[in-house]
Amino acid sequence: MRVTRLPVIVVLALIWSSTGNAGGMDGDRELVVAHDGTGDYTSIQAALDGIPASHAGRVVIFIRKGLYPEKLFLRTNLVTLVGEDRDSTRIVFAELRKTWTATHGGSDWGSATVNIDTGTSDITLANLTIYNNYGSLYGNHDHQFAIRGFGTRVILLGCNVMADGGDTVSLWNGESGMYYHAMCYFEGWVDYVCPRGWCYITNSQFFGHNRASASFWHDGSKNRRQKFVIADSFIDGVAEFPLGRNHLDGQFFFIRCHFAGNMADRPFYRPPSSKREWQWGARHYFWGCHRSGGDFAWFADNIDRADSAPAVDQITALWTFDGQWDPEASMPSLLPYAILPSPKDNAKAIGGTDAVLRWVPARNATRQRVVLTGESGAPREVVCSGAELRAEHLEPRTKYTWRVDVLAPRDTIQGQLWSFTTE
Amino acid sequence: MKKQSHITLADIAGRLGVSRVTVSKALRGHPDISDGMSKNVRRVASELGYSPNRMARNLSARKSHLLGLVVPKIAHFFFGSVIETVYAKALEHKYETILMVSHENEEQEVQHLQTLVSMRVDGIIISVSARLKDTRIFDWVKKMGIPLLFMDRVPDPPPKGSTAVIVDDYGGSVLAIEQALAVGYTTIGCIGGDRNVNIGRNRVQGYTDTLKRQGIPVREEWIIAGGYGTEAGYNGFMRLHENGQVPRCVFAVTYPVALGVYAAAKARNIRIPQDMDVICFGDSDVGSLLTPALSCVSQPTQRLGEESVRILMEMIDHPESVPGGSRVIPTELILRETCVASKGAAVLSGEALRVRN
C-alpha cells in the first residue's frame, strides 16, 4: 500500500547547509541599493565603492527594482550583485566599443556596461538585467559589451544579459578564467557569447541577431583542456543564424540543447580572418541536441570523439572546470525560487526505495513546501525550512515529479517542476 | 595627559564596515548615499569626535569652498566692515573665508598669496598694500588658475585682464571738495595718500581737478602725501602748520588721516571748524561721536563686500562669463558738524544729511 501521509517524507536536515543559507549572509555583509533612497546607496557603483578594501568574506549588494543607468566597475573580489527582480532591476548603459577605445588610448577597460577588472575573482551577478543599448539608440550594432572582464570564477545566475551589438558577454581571462552561467537569457549580435578559458552554461536561452558570422565563439588556445559547455539550453535567433565559430583553438560541447528552426545549416567554422590553423583540430561536440524542423548531421552525437571520450553524465560544471571549481556545490541562495535539484532534473534509474532530495533554496526563504507526486495517488507535501529531505517508500520504475514552493507571508511562489525516475 | 589621536575617515569607515569613499560622500551629502546611511555615518562621526581635515579634503575635492581675503589692515573701520560682509556673504555661498593681513607690507602680501594658493582656495579677494611695487605675484596666481579680484585698492597700473570692485574715489573726493567750496572755502589742503595705489591717486586727482574747475590754483605745498593712517594725518597737519600758511579747510584722504589731523590740531590749539575745517574720505561708526562730528564721503562697505563676493563667485563658477575691468560703487556725502555752512541745520535734521554723487 502506498503511504501518502506526511510522515513518509522525513526531514533529514532542518538546518541550512553552509552554502545554502538564505542569502548566504553568515559572516558576510549585505548592502542595499535603492534608487529612491530607501537603501544604503542610491547607485550601484557607490555601493561597490563602499566596500572596504580589506573586507573579509563575501559582500552581497542587494539592488531593489528600478532602472540604474550606470556603468559599473568591479575591482573587488568576492562580491555578489543580486537584484530584487530579474526583469525590473535593470542596469542599462549605452557604450560602443570603438568609440570608447578611440577616446581611451585603445584601452577596452570601461567599454562595457559591467566591467570586471583583471584579477578580480569570485563575482556573482544574479536576478537582474544588464543591457548595453547603444544599438537601439544609435542604430549601430558593432561590438558593444554588456559584460566584459577578466578574473575568474564569475557566475551569472538568473540574469538577462543583452546588447544591441556583438560580444555581449566577453569574459576573457584566457589563461585561467572559469565562468559559470545558469538560468540566464543572452542576446546580441556577432559572437555574443564569447568566453576565453573555461565556461559552463546551463538551463539558459539565447537569441542571436547575426546572420553573417556566428552566435558562439570560444578561445581555448592557452590550454588543451579548456572548454565551453552549453547544456540544457534553447538557442534561437533571426532566420539563418549560424551557431558558432572560433578563430583560435576552441572546444565546444552542446549537451541536450534545442536549436530553433531558424538556425542555419552551417557547422562551426574557422573564419578567414583567423591567423593560424587550429593546432588541436576541430573540436565541436554534441550530445542529445535537436532542432525544430529537423536535425542537421553536423550536430549528431559525437562526444565520444572528444579527449577522454566523456560519458554524457560526466559532463558537469565540475568536469568542465577540470576539477578546479564546483560552483554548484557551493551555490548561495540568490534567486527567488529554488534551483539545482538533486537528483538532477530528468534523472533516470534512481535506485532504492528512498531518495534524498536536495536543492538550493530561494533567497530569504524561511518556509518551503515540497510537493512530490508519483504517477498515481495524491501528492505528498511537507513544509520545511531546510534544503534536504528524504523521500521514503518510492515505487520502482516510476516517474516522480517534485517542486519546492516558497511560502512567503502573503503568497506562495510555486517552484519549477523537476522529475526523476526510479529503477 | 595623552593627546587623543585624530579621528579619520578610516576610523568611521572601520566602525561601519564601509569604505572611506562612502564615509566621505555621506559627510558631503552626496546623492549616491541614502539618507539612512548618511545619518549613520554622521552619528558615528559625531560619536568618535570627528572633525574634517579641511586641508586633506582640499587635495581631493575639485572645490575647497574656501576664499582667501587679503587686506592691508584689520584694525580699521573700513576694512573691519568689509571683512564682516565678505565673511557673511561667502557663508551664504557655503564658503569659508581665510583672512590674511599684510600690514601694508609687500613681502607679507606675497607670502599670503602663496599660502592661499597652496591651500587651494577657490578664489582670492585682495586689497593691496600701499607699498606695492612688484605685481608679478598676481600673474602667478592667475597662472595657478585661481580667480583673483581686487577690492578697493588696485595696483597702478592694474594687471592685464584683472577684475576689481572699487568705490568711486574720484567722484567722492569731488563731492567733498565741492562741499568745501560751497561753504565758501577757497584755501583747501589735501593730506594723505600716495601714488602707488588707485585710491590715493584718484582721491587727490578729484581734489585737484575740482579746484581747477573752479579756477582755484592748486598749491603743491598743500598736498601732503604720506599714507592712509593716523600718523599720516598728524604729520601732514604739522608740516602744513610748519609751512606757516595753513589752508582754511583740509581734505583728509581717509578717516584715520582725519583723526590724525584732529589730534594735531588739538596739539596746536587750533579749533575745528572755527580755525580750520576738515572733511574726509571714509567714515567710521564713531564718526558722529567726534567733537565736532566729522563730515565725510561715506564708502558703502557693505555693498563693496557683497559685490566683491558676488563677482568672485561668478569668476569661480563661470570664469568665461566675467569680463575684466572695474565695477565702481558710488559714494555719498554725509554732512555732520564740519564743513557745513550752518552746522545747526545738520543737527536739527536729526541725522546726517546725505548727498549722493
Contacts between the chains, C-beta under 8 A, distances in Angstrom:
chain1	res1	chain2	res2	distance
A	29	B	17	6.0
A	31	B	18	7.9
A	34	B	34	7.0
A	37	B	34	4.7
A	37	B	35	5.9
A	37	B	36	8.0
A	38	B	34	6.9
A	38	B	36	7.7
A	39	B	34	5.5
A	39	B	36	7.6
A	39	B	37	8.0
A	40	B	33	7.6
A	40	B	34	5.6
A	40	B	36	6.7
A	40	B	37	4.4
A	41	B	22	7.7
A	41	B	32	5.9
A	41	B	33	6.0
A	41	B	34	6.1
A	41	B	37	6.6
A	42	B	31	6.1
A	42	B	32	5.5
A	42	B	33	7.1
A	42	B	34	5.9
A	43	B	32	4.7
A	45	B	32	7.6
A	46	B	21	8.0
A	46	B	22	7.1
A	46	B	25	6.8
A	46	B	30	7.7
A	46	B	32	3.5
A	46	B	33	6.3
A	49	B	19	6.0
A	49	B	21	4.5
A	49	B	22	6.8
A	50	B	18	4.7
A	50	B	19	5.0
A	50	B	21	6.5
A	50	B	22	3.7
A	51	B	18	7.6
A	51	B	19	5.9
A	52	B	13	6.2
A	52	B	14	7.6
A	52	B	17	6.7
A	52	B	18	6.4
A	52	B	19	5.0
A	52	B	20	8.0
A	53	B	19	7.0
A	55	B	17	7.7
